[in-house]
């Protein structure tokens, strides 16, 4: 019975991700903790690999459309991947299931969900203000940050946050890129964020797996539901009130974040 519930949870999360583009970690991790009673370190580790596999398909599709700016992906990864490895080393020393680590993870996860809620609402308000397209001759300039260290530094923050909580590679990553590359269309920002999330969540997820923090059977059931859910969501995207859904999601994420911090 639990298996069918996990498949349904994956389907629902995949559907919402396909409809809105909101990162699956901000939805799946609190769902696993609050609804299914999965321990935080297992929920986070499993969700990281869940995110890597689900976003890999999107990255392949976006690459075929030449929508991914790999310069941005490499700049962010230069900060996020080393930060993820350092965070994994710290988790190994502390013990991923220790009370201190559990408190750190749940508190940081609560803060990350509050940030994601704010970022999702910000995207509702400001998403339409970003340019819809860009001339090819202006693309090189638009993908060049004010200083080379800025995407590396922000990438390190995102990498640490994602490794600790599995949250941050979606809505938070998009807002970071919107601030760093304001001349880029939102579609290219989202594409770069999805592509950057794949190596980051894969490294962090495999690191958690080496610590014993991944439930492989749970991962399989979630993927069985999420992959058709994402496909369905992307096909229904233009038929649903996206701004309303995002506003409701931001309120839900804020509630979950506040509840985790209170715990």
C-alpha angles and dihedrals in degrees: 000000000000089000092060090047090054091049090050091048090052090049093052094046092045090050092052092046090051092048099046110012090234110152114266093224092067088057106032100046097055089041091056092046101043103031104031100028094233113166112258097243091050093045092051096044094046093046092053092061089040088058093046093054096042094048094045091072091050092049092052091051093047092047091054088054090049089235097131119093100208093190089067092045092053093046092053093042090053086069103028101051097052090044090052092051092049091049091049090052089052091049090051091054093046096041117247094239098042118120091244092052092045090053091047092049097047094045093047090045090053091051091046091053091050089051090047091050090052092045092049091051091045089054089052090055100036105026093091090052094065117095115271095216143358134216113251092237091057096049096087091054093045092055093052112094124217088255128010092231095060099075090041092053094045089044090056090053092049091046092053092046094048094048092050098042110009085235126107106056091092124043095004092049091050093052091048090053092046089056095044097044107029094163094060120098115249091244092060092044091054090046092052091047093052092047092048091050093060100066092035096053091040093054092043093044095049089047090054089046090056087055092051093251099127126088101207097191090050089050091054094051092048092050091048088062102033100054095061088038092058091046091052093044094053090051092050095043096103094045098058133073095254095182091054092048092048091049091051091046092052090054092048093049091048090053092049092047093050091048092052092050090049090052 
